[in-house]
Amino acid sequence: MDKHQQIIIIGAGVFGLSTALRLIQEGYTSVTVLDRAVPPVPDGSSVDISRVIRFDYGDAVYARMGKEAFDLWKTPEYSEAFHQTPCMWLTQESSEDQIVQPAAHEYSVKTRQILTDMGEPWTHVPTPEAAKERFPMLTGKLAVPGFDAFVNEAAGWADAALAIARLAARCASAGVGFITGKNGQVEEFEKAADGTVTAVRTATGARVTGDRFIVATGAWTASLVPAWNSMVAAAQIVGYMRLTPEEMIQLKDMPIYFNFSTGFFCFPAHQPTGYLKVACHSYGYTNSSEQGISAPPKLPPSSRANFIPEDGVQRLTAGMRDMMPQFASRGFEKVGLCWYNDTPTGDFILDYHPEHKNLFIATGGSGHAFKFLPNIGKYAVGCFERKLSADLLDKFKFPLDFRGRQDAFKGDGSRGGPERRELLSHEQTSFGSALKNATPIAKQSKL
């Protein structure tokens, strides 16, 4: 492959930045990243105060990739943003006030077997009492009935915004070009008669030409290129609870707490902000256009809107009640929607678009891509050059067999809680109002 060709990457998140740096490291001489904002992009799914770093997977490929990434998080290039802490994974049979996924226990068992096959240690936690003995700050009834859990000490969390900022700086230092603001906000692709992409057109009407184009736009992807039910943008719920300095000390040794069955999870107390952050890894909410394509609102980038549906607030509160009931009635200082770009099987898409031979798609994070920030670029470039093994090229291929299927999005087995649903009209109105009140970012142009 000609390494002097012009590579244009649309999207400055996990996939875009990691791929850009890897391309430069592999000898490509002209790599430019376009985005609506200077990274970390405030409304992207790859930024926030924390993201889980782990290699506990029910899929051996991602487990191996995750272990590789975990080791890289501890190196000088990434360690500033990484905090190692235990992670406890729970499952349960049923719940009085939450919907549980019955396949969660099977996924947990499969995960433990893969860890064992890899030679990685984990500790079984058979009862709520054993969990509380290990982590005394967990005072609730925990995941009952049918409690089953395990702990992996080799896990942690990353300051997502800091990690993205540092990676963007490394990209710029390495020679990656950036165009941001409206000049970097891609609205459409210009194509030749044979489908070859010749340029992108931005919100200002500017044309950016190139030889190959990489679309790494996350939840916005299906609104930019034909996707044929290969991906869907789904919003997940996040809540932030303010802690006192005394409570921060009490919770200083708290693990990551993750309930596979309900989807509820909680990070350790976040020292820089004083927040306890909770969320749900579920099927989420869609926000569909008249064309039936779900996407985040297409507005100038701003801080995350302070809104989630009321049933989302109830789910987060129920999770707190099970874990640490003394905090359940406090409420959340702020909430937000985090937009996943889900694929039917939870696999990433690292492949050329079927209709455009020079348009490469790097997306499909499905709520688990951030941990691969240090190494996803290696796999993306391997697919871009068609040099990965045949089994990996097949795993990350652009899926064409889900077109028209209503039962397509089953995920990888790790999701908990209720099925995906569309935001209701009054929820869309409330969401829109909250977006208008969100803090806009300063105007940005070219780095």
GUNUNU-796542 format. One record per residue (C-alpha): residue in three letters; chain; x, z negated, y negated. Coordinates in steps of 0.25 Angstrom, whole numbers, plus 5000, padded with zeros to 4 digits. Example, Ala and Ser with C-alpha at 12.3 -4.5 7.8 and 13.67 -1.06 7.14 Angstrom:
2
(atom ala, A, (5049, 4969, 5018)),
(atom ser, A, (5055, 4971, 5004)),
This chain:
447
(atom met, A, (5000, 5000, 5000)),
(atom asp, A, (5005, 5004, 4986)),
(atom lys, A, (5009, 4991, 4979)),
(atom his, A, (5010, 4997, 4966)),
(atom gln, A, (4995, 5000, 4965)),
(atom gln, A, (4986, 4993, 4955)),
(atom ile, A, (4978, 4982, 4962)),
(atom ile, A, (4966, 4976, 4954)),
(atom ile, A, (4960, 4963, 4959)),
(atom ile, A, (4947, 4959, 4954)),
(atom gly, A, (4945, 4944, 4955)),
(atom ala, A, (4955, 4932, 4951)),
(atom gly, A, (4951, 4922, 4962)),
(atom val, A, (4957, 4918, 4975)),
(atom phe, A, (4956, 4932, 4982)),
(atom gly, A, (4961, 4940, 4969)),
(atom leu, A, (4972, 4931, 4965)),
(atom ser, A, (4978, 4929, 4979)),
(atom thr, A, (4977, 4944, 4982)),
(atom ala, A, (4984, 4947, 4968)),
(atom leu, A, (4995, 4938, 4970)),
(atom arg, A, (4997, 4943, 4985)),
(atom leu, A, (4997, 4957, 4980)),
(atom ile, A, (5008, 4954, 4970)),
(atom gln, A, (5016, 4947, 4981)),
(atom glu, A, (5015, 4959, 4990)),
(atom gly, A, (5021, 4968, 4979)),
(atom tyr, A, (5009, 4974, 4972)),
(atom thr, A, (5013, 4977, 4958)),
(atom ser, A, (4999, 4979, 4951)),
(atom val, A, (4989, 4968, 4954)),
(atom thr, A, (4978, 4965, 4943)),
(atom val, A, (4967, 4954, 4944)),
(atom leu, A, (4954, 4956, 4936)),
(atom asp, A, (4944, 4944, 4934)),
(atom arg, A, (4934, 4939, 4924)),
(atom ala, A, (4943, 4927, 4921)),
(atom val, A, (4957, 4922, 4922)),
(atom pro, A, (4958, 4915, 4935)),
(atom pro, A, (4954, 4905, 4939)),
(atom val, A, (4941, 4912, 4936)),
(atom pro, A, (4931, 4900, 4933)),
(atom asp, A, (4919, 4905, 4940)),
(atom gly, A, (4926, 4911, 4952)),
(atom ser, A, (4925, 4904, 4966)),
(atom ser, A, (4940, 4902, 4967)),
(atom val, A, (4941, 4892, 4956)),
(atom asp, A, (4937, 4877, 4954)),
(atom ile, A, (4943, 4864, 4955)),
(atom ser, A, (4944, 4864, 4971)),
(atom arg, A, (4944, 4873, 4983)),
(atom val, A, (4945, 4869, 4997)),
(atom ile, A, (4958, 4872, 5004)),
(atom arg, A, (4958, 4872, 5019)),
(atom phe, A, (4960, 4880, 5032)),
(atom asp, A, (4948, 4874, 5040)),
(atom tyr, A, (4941, 4886, 5045)),
(atom gly, A, (4933, 4891, 5056)),
(atom asp, A, (4940, 4904, 5056)),
(atom ala, A, (4954, 4905, 5061)),
(atom val, A, (4958, 4916, 5051)),
(atom tyr, A, (4954, 4908, 5038)),
(atom ala, A, (4960, 4895, 5044)),
(atom arg, A, (4974, 4901, 5046)),
(atom met, A, (4973, 4908, 5032)),
(atom gly, A, (4968, 4894, 5026)),
(atom lys, A, (4980, 4887, 5032)),
(atom glu, A, (4989, 4897, 5026)),
(atom ala, A, (4982, 4895, 5013)),
(atom phe, A, (4983, 4880, 5014)),
(atom asp, A, (4998, 4880, 5016)),
(atom leu, A, (4999, 4889, 5004)),
(atom trp, A, (4991, 4879, 4995)),
(atom lys, A, (5002, 4869, 4997)),
(atom thr, A, (5013, 4878, 4992)),
(atom pro, A, (5018, 4877, 4977)),
(atom glu, A, (5010, 4890, 4973)),
(atom tyr, A, (4996, 4883, 4977)),
(atom ser, A, (4999, 4868, 4978)),
(atom glu, A, (4996, 4864, 4964)),
(atom ala, A, (4981, 4867, 4966)),
(atom phe, A, (4980, 4862, 4981)),
(atom his, A, (4976, 4848, 4985)),
(atom gln, A, (4977, 4845, 5000)),
(atom thr, A, (4966, 4835, 5005)),
(atom pro, A, (4959, 4834, 5019)),
(atom cys, A, (4946, 4842, 5021)),
(atom met, A, (4935, 4836, 5030)),
(atom trp, A, (4925, 4846, 5036)),
(atom leu, A, (4912, 4841, 5041)),
(atom thr, A, (4900, 4846, 5048)),
(atom gln, A, (4886, 4840, 5051)),
(atom glu, A, (4874, 4843, 5059)),
(atom ser, A, (4863, 4842, 5049)),
(atom ser, A, (4860, 4835, 5036)),
(atom glu, A, (4847, 4829, 5029)),
(atom asp, A, (4849, 4836, 5016)),
(atom gln, A, (4859, 4848, 5018)),
(atom ile, A, (4859, 4860, 5026)),
(atom val, A, (4870, 4861, 5036)),
(atom gln, A, (4876, 4873, 5044)),
(atom pro, A, (4875, 4870, 5059)),
(atom ala, A, (4887, 4879, 5061)),
(atom ala, A, (4896, 4870, 5053)),
(atom his, A, (4901, 4862, 5065)),
(atom glu, A, (4905, 4874, 5073)),
(atom tyr, A, (4913, 4879, 5061)),
(atom ser, A, (4920, 4865, 5060)),
(atom val, A, (4924, 4865, 5074)),
(atom lys, A, (4929, 4879, 5073)),
(atom thr, A, (4937, 4875, 5061)),
(atom arg, A, (4944, 4864, 5069)),
(atom gln, A, (4947, 4872, 5080)),
(atom ile, A, (4954, 4883, 5072)),
(atom leu, A, (4962, 4871, 5065)),
(atom thr, A, (4966, 4866, 5079)),
(atom asp, A, (4970, 4881, 5083)),
(atom met, A, (4979, 4882, 5070)),
(atom gly, A, (4985, 4868, 5074)),
(atom glu, A, (4980, 4862, 5061)),
(atom pro, A, (4975, 4847, 5062)),
(atom trp, A, (4961, 4842, 5059)),
(atom thr, A, (4955, 4829, 5061)),
(atom his, A, (4941, 4827, 5067)),
(atom val, A, (4931, 4818, 5059)),
(atom pro, A, (4920, 4814, 5069)),
(atom thr, A, (4911, 4805, 5060)),
(atom pro, A, (4907, 4802, 5046)),
(atom glu, A, (4914, 4788, 5048)),
(atom ala, A, (4927, 4795, 5052)),
(atom ala, A, (4926, 4804, 5040)),
(atom lys, A, (4924, 4792, 5031)),
(atom glu, A, (4936, 4784, 5037)),
(atom arg, A, (4945, 4796, 5034)),
(atom phe, A, (4939, 4798, 5020)),
(atom pro, A, (4932, 4785, 5015)),
(atom met, A, (4927, 4792, 5002)),
(atom leu, A, (4916, 4799, 5010)),
(atom thr, A, (4905, 4789, 5010)),
(atom gly, A, (4893, 4798, 5014)),
(atom lys, A, (4887, 4800, 5027)),
(atom leu, A, (4895, 4813, 5028)),
(atom ala, A, (4890, 4825, 5037)),
(atom val, A, (4880, 4819, 5046)),
(atom pro, A, (4874, 4821, 5056)),
(atom gly, A, (4884, 4827, 5065)),
(atom phe, A, (4896, 4824, 5057)),
(atom asp, A, (4909, 4831, 5061)),
(atom ala, A, (4921, 4833, 5053)),
(atom phe, A, (4936, 4836, 5053)),
(atom val, A, (4947, 4834, 5042)),
(atom asn, A, (4959, 4844, 5039)),
(atom glu, A, (4970, 4837, 5031)),
(atom ala, A, (4976, 4851, 5028)),
(atom ala, A, (4966, 4855, 5017)),
(atom gly, A, (4964, 4853, 5002)),
(atom trp, A, (4958, 4859, 4989)),
(atom ala, A, (4964, 4867, 4978)),
(atom asp, A, (4961, 4867, 4963)),
(atom ala, A, (4955, 4881, 4964)),
(atom ala, A, (4956, 4885, 4949)),
(atom leu, A, (4971, 4880, 4948)),
(atom ala, A, (4975, 4888, 4961)),
(atom ile, A, (4968, 4900, 4955)),
(atom ala, A, (4975, 4899, 4942)),
(atom arg, A, (4989, 4897, 4948)),
(atom leu, A, (4987, 4909, 4957)),
(atom ala, A, (4982, 4917, 4945)),
(atom ala, A, (4995, 4913, 4938)),
(atom arg, A, (5004, 4917, 4950)),
(atom cys, A, (4997, 4930, 4951)),
(atom ala, A, (5000, 4933, 4936)),
(atom ser, A, (5014, 4929, 4937)),
(atom ala, A, (5016, 4938, 4949)),
(atom gly, A, (5011, 4950, 4941)),
(atom val, A, (4996, 4950, 4944)),
(atom gly, A, (4988, 4956, 4932)),
(atom phe, A, (4975, 4949, 4927)),
(atom ile, A, (4964, 4955, 4919)),
(atom thr, A, (4953, 4945, 4916)),
(atom gly, A, (4941, 4943, 4908)),
(atom lys, A, (4931, 4954, 4906)),
(atom asn, A, (4943, 4964, 4907)),
(atom gly, A, (4944, 4958, 4921)),
(atom gln, A, (4929, 4957, 4925)),
(atom val, A, (4927, 4969, 4934)),
(atom glu, A, (4913, 4975, 4933)),
(atom glu, A, (4914, 4987, 4942)),
(atom phe, A, (4924, 4996, 4950)),
(atom glu, A, (4927, 5011, 4947)),
(atom lys, A, (4927, 5019, 4959)),
(atom ala, A, (4932, 5033, 4963)),
(atom ala, A, (4922, 5042, 4971)),
(atom asp, A, (4929, 5038, 4984)),
(atom gly, A, (4926, 5023, 4981)),
(atom thr, A, (4940, 5020, 4976)),
(atom val, A, (4940, 5010, 4965)),
(atom thr, A, (4948, 5015, 4953)),
(atom ala, A, (4945, 5004, 4943)),
(atom val, A, (4937, 4992, 4939)),
(atom arg, A, (4929, 4991, 4926)),
(atom thr, A, (4929, 4977, 4919)),
(atom ala, A, (4918, 4970, 4911)),
(atom thr, A, (4925, 4976, 4898)),
(atom gly, A, (4924, 4990, 4904)),
(atom ala, A, (4939, 4991, 4906)),
(atom arg, A, (4944, 4998, 4919)),
(atom val, A, (4955, 4992, 4928)),
(atom thr, A, (4961, 5003, 4937)),
(atom gly, A, (4968, 5000, 4950)),
(atom asp, A, (4972, 5006, 4963)),
(atom arg, A, (4966, 4994, 4972)),
(atom phe, A, (4956, 4984, 4968)),
(atom ile, A, (4954, 4970, 4974)),
(atom val, A, (4940, 4964, 4972)),
(atom ala, A, (4942, 4948, 4973)),
(atom thr, A, (4930, 4944, 4965)),
(atom gly, A, (4923, 4934, 4975)),
(atom ala, A, (4909, 4932, 4973)),
(atom trp, A, (4908, 4943, 4963)),
(atom thr, A, (4913, 4954, 4973)),
(atom ala, A, (4899, 4959, 4979)),
(atom ser, A, (4895, 4962, 4964)),
(atom leu, A, (4907, 4970, 4962)),
(atom val, A, (4908, 4978, 4975)),
(atom pro, A, (4899, 4982, 4986)),
(atom ala, A, (4899, 4971, 4996)),
(atom trp, A, (4888, 4974, 5006)),
(atom asn, A, (4885, 4960, 5010)),
(atom ser, A, (4899, 4957, 5013)),
(atom met, A, (4900, 4945, 5003)),
(atom val, A, (4890, 4937, 4994)),
(atom ala, A, (4893, 4928, 4982)),
(atom ala, A, (4887, 4914, 4985)),
(atom ala, A, (4888, 4902, 4976)),
(atom gln, A, (4892, 4889, 4982)),
(atom ile, A, (4889, 4875, 4975)),
(atom val, A, (4899, 4866, 4969)),
(atom gly, A, (4898, 4852, 4962)),
(atom tyr, A, (4907, 4843, 4955)),
(atom met, A, (4905, 4828, 4954)),
(atom arg, A, (4913, 4820, 4943)),
(atom leu, A, (4920, 4808, 4949)),
(atom thr, A, (4926, 4795, 4942)),
(atom pro, A, (4941, 4792, 4942)),
(atom glu, A, (4938, 4781, 4952)),
(atom glu, A, (4930, 4791, 4961)),
(atom met, A, (4941, 4801, 4961)),
(atom ile, A, (4951, 4790, 4966)),
(atom gln, A, (4941, 4786, 4977)),
(atom leu, A, (4940, 4801, 4982)),
(atom lys, A, (4954, 4804, 4980)),
(atom asp, A, (4956, 4806, 4996)),
(atom met, A, (4944, 4813, 4998)),
(atom pro, A, (4944, 4825, 5007)),
(atom ile, A, (4938, 4839, 5006)),
(atom tyr, A, (4924, 4836, 5012)),
(atom phe, A, (4918, 4849, 5018)),
(atom asn, A, (4904, 4849, 5026)),
(atom phe, A, (4903, 4862, 5034)),
(atom ser, A, (4889, 4859, 5037)),
(atom thr, A, (4883, 4858, 5023)),
(atom gly, A, (4894, 4865, 5016)),
(atom phe, A, (4896, 4853, 5006)),
(atom phe, A, (4911, 4850, 5003)),
(atom cys, A, (4918, 4841, 4993)),
(atom phe, A, (4932, 4841, 4987)),
(atom pro, A, (4941, 4829, 4985)),
(atom ala, A, (4939, 4823, 4971)),
(atom his, A, (4946, 4833, 4961)),
(atom gln, A, (4956, 4824, 4952)),
(atom pro, A, (4957, 4834, 4940)),
(atom thr, A, (4943, 4835, 4937)),
(atom gly, A, (4937, 4822, 4943)),
(atom tyr, A, (4927, 4830, 4951)),
(atom leu, A, (4922, 4829, 4966)),
(atom lys, A, (4918, 4844, 4969)),
(atom val, A, (4908, 4847, 4980)),
(atom ala, A, (4903, 4860, 4985)),
(atom cys, A, (4896, 4867, 4996)),
(atom his, A, (4902, 4878, 5005)),
(atom ser, A, (4888, 4885, 5009)),
(atom tyr, A, (4881, 4898, 5008)),
(atom gly, A, (4878, 4897, 4993)),
(atom tyr, A, (4870, 4904, 4983)),
(atom thr, A, (4869, 4919, 4979)),
(atom asn, A, (4866, 4924, 4966)),
(atom ser, A, (4861, 4939, 4968)),
(atom ser, A, (4860, 4950, 4959)),
(atom glu, A, (4848, 4960, 4959)),
(atom gln, A, (4857, 4968, 4968)),
(atom gly, A, (4858, 4957, 4978)),
(atom ile, A, (4872, 4953, 4976)),
(atom ser, A, (4876, 4939, 4974)),
(atom ala, A, (4887, 4936, 4963)),
(atom pro, A, (4890, 4925, 4953)),
(atom pro, A, (4885, 4928, 4939)),
(atom lys, A, (4893, 4938, 4932)),
(atom leu, A, (4896, 4931, 4920)),
(atom pro, A, (4909, 4928, 4912)),
(atom pro, A, (4917, 4918, 4920)),
(atom ser, A, (4915, 4903, 4916)),
(atom ser, A, (4915, 4890, 4922)),
(atom arg, A, (4906, 4888, 4934)),
(atom ala, A, (4892, 4886, 4930)),
(atom asn, A, (4886, 4872, 4932)),
(atom phe, A, (4875, 4875, 4942)),
(atom ile, A, (4872, 4875, 4957)),
(atom pro, A, (4858, 4876, 4963)),
(atom glu, A, (4851, 4862, 4965)),
(atom asp, A, (4851, 4863, 4980)),
(atom gly, A, (4866, 4865, 4978)),
(atom val, A, (4867, 4852, 4970)),
(atom gln, A, (4859, 4845, 4982)),
(atom arg, A, (4869, 4850, 4992)),
(atom leu, A, (4881, 4845, 4985)),
(atom thr, A, (4874, 4832, 4982)),
(atom ala, A, (4870, 4831, 4997)),
(atom gly, A, (4885, 4833, 5001)),
(atom met, A, (4889, 4822, 4992)),
(atom arg, A, (4879, 4813, 4998)),
(atom asp, A, (4884, 4815, 5012)),
(atom met, A, (4899, 4814, 5007)),
(atom met, A, (4899, 4803, 4996)),
(atom pro, A, (4885, 4799, 4993)),
(atom gln, A, (4890, 4790, 4981)),
(atom phe, A, (4892, 4803, 4973)),
(atom ala, A, (4880, 4811, 4977)),
(atom ser, A, (4871, 4806, 4966)),
(atom arg, A, (4881, 4808, 4955)),
(atom gly, A, (4879, 4823, 4954)),
(atom phe, A, (4888, 4834, 4950)),
(atom glu, A, (4895, 4836, 4936)),
(atom lys, A, (4895, 4851, 4938)),
(atom val, A, (4891, 4861, 4949)),
(atom gly, A, (4894, 4875, 4951)),
(atom leu, A, (4893, 4888, 4960)),
(atom cys, A, (4905, 4893, 4967)),
(atom trp, A, (4903, 4908, 4971)),
(atom tyr, A, (4908, 4912, 4985)),
(atom asn, A, (4909, 4926, 4990)),
(atom asp, A, (4904, 4925, 5004)),
(atom thr, A, (4906, 4935, 5015)),
(atom pro, A, (4897, 4935, 5027)),
(atom thr, A, (4908, 4928, 5036)),
(atom gly, A, (4916, 4921, 5026)),
(atom asp, A, (4928, 4930, 5028)),
(atom phe, A, (4935, 4936, 5016)),
(atom ile, A, (4934, 4950, 5012)),
(atom leu, A, (4948, 4956, 5010)),
(atom asp, A, (4946, 4971, 5012)),
(atom tyr, A, (4944, 4984, 5005)),
(atom his, A, (4930, 4988, 5000)),
(atom pro, A, (4923, 4998, 5010)),
(atom glu, A, (4920, 5007, 4999)),
(atom his, A, (4932, 5006, 4990)),
(atom lys, A, (4945, 5008, 4997)),
(atom asn, A, (4954, 5002, 4986)),
(atom leu, A, (4945, 4990, 4983)),
(atom phe, A, (4949, 4978, 4991)),
(atom ile, A, (4939, 4966, 4992)),
(atom ala, A, (4945, 4952, 4992)),
(atom thr, A, (4934, 4942, 4992)),
(atom gly, A, (4924, 4934, 5001)),
(atom gly, A, (4930, 4920, 4999)),
(atom ser, A, (4917, 4914, 5005)),
(atom gly, A, (4920, 4901, 5000)),
(atom his, A, (4933, 4899, 5007)),
(atom ala, A, (4944, 4908, 5000)),
(atom phe, A, (4950, 4899, 4990)),
(atom lys, A, (4959, 4892, 5000)),
(atom phe, A, (4966, 4905, 5003)),
(atom leu, A, (4971, 4907, 4988)),
(atom pro, A, (4985, 4906, 4993)),
(atom asn, A, (4984, 4917, 5004)),
(atom ile, A, (4971, 4925, 5003)),
(atom gly, A, (4979, 4936, 4995)),
(atom lys, A, (4988, 4938, 5007)),
(atom tyr, A, (4976, 4941, 5015)),
(atom ala, A, (4969, 4950, 5004)),
(atom val, A, (4982, 4958, 5002)),
(atom gly, A, (4984, 4959, 5017)),
(atom cys, A, (4970, 4965, 5018)),
(atom phe, A, (4972, 4973, 5005)),
(atom glu, A, (4984, 4980, 5012)),
(atom arg, A, (4977, 4980, 5026)),
(atom lys, A, (4989, 4973, 5032)),
(atom leu, A, (4982, 4960, 5037)),
(atom ser, A, (4979, 4959, 5052)),
(atom ala, A, (4967, 4967, 5057)),
(atom asp, A, (4960, 4954, 5060)),
(atom leu, A, (4961, 4949, 5046)),
(atom leu, A, (4958, 4963, 5040)),
(atom asp, A, (4945, 4963, 5048)),
(atom lys, A, (4942, 4948, 5044)),
(atom phe, A, (4943, 4951, 5029)),
(atom lys, A, (4937, 4965, 5030)),
(atom phe, A, (4925, 4969, 5021)),
(atom pro, A, (4913, 4966, 5029)),
(atom leu, A, (4903, 4978, 5030)),
(atom asp, A, (4894, 4972, 5041)),
(atom phe, A, (4885, 4963, 5033)),
(atom arg, A, (4878, 4973, 5024)),
(atom gly, A, (4863, 4970, 5024)),
(atom arg, A, (4864, 4957, 5032)),
(atom gln, A, (4857, 4945, 5028)),
(atom asp, A, (4864, 4936, 5037)),
(atom ala, A, (4878, 4940, 5034)),
(atom phe, A, (4884, 4928, 5026)),
(atom lys, A, (4886, 4917, 5037)),
(atom gly, A, (4900, 4913, 5033)),
(atom asp, A, (4911, 4907, 5041)),
(atom gly, A, (4903, 4895, 5046)),
(atom ser, A, (4908, 4885, 5036)),
(atom arg, A, (4896, 4886, 5026)),
(atom gly, A, (4886, 4874, 5026)),
(atom gly, A, (4873, 4871, 5019)),
(atom pro, A, (4861, 4881, 5016)),
(atom glu, A, (4861, 4896, 5017)),
(atom arg, A, (4864, 4904, 5005)),
(atom arg, A, (4853, 4907, 4995)),
(atom glu, A, (4851, 4914, 4982)),
(atom leu, A, (4851, 4906, 4969)),
(atom leu, A, (4837, 4905, 4964)),
(atom ser, A, (4832, 4911, 4951)),
(atom his, A, (4832, 4897, 4944)),
(atom glu, A, (4846, 4894, 4950)),
(atom gln, A, (4851, 4907, 4944)),
(atom thr, A, (4846, 4903, 4931)),
(atom ser, A, (4852, 4890, 4931)),
(atom phe, A, (4865, 4896, 4936)),
(atom gly, A, (4865, 4906, 4924)),
(atom ser, A, (4863, 4895, 4914)),
(atom ala, A, (4874, 4887, 4920)),
(atom leu, A, (4883, 4899, 4919)),
(atom lys, A, (4880, 4901, 4904)),
(atom asn, A, (4884, 4886, 4902)),
(atom ala, A, (4897, 4887, 4910)),
(atom thr, A, (4910, 4887, 4902)),
(atom pro, A, (4915, 4901, 4899)),
(atom ile, A, (4930, 4905, 4901)),
(atom ala, A, (4938, 4910, 4890)),
(atom lys, A, (4940, 4925, 4888)),
(atom gln, A, (4951, 4931, 4896)),
(atom ser, A, (4957, 4944, 4897)),
(atom lys, A, (4970, 4949, 4903)),
(atom leu, A, (4981, 4940, 4909)),
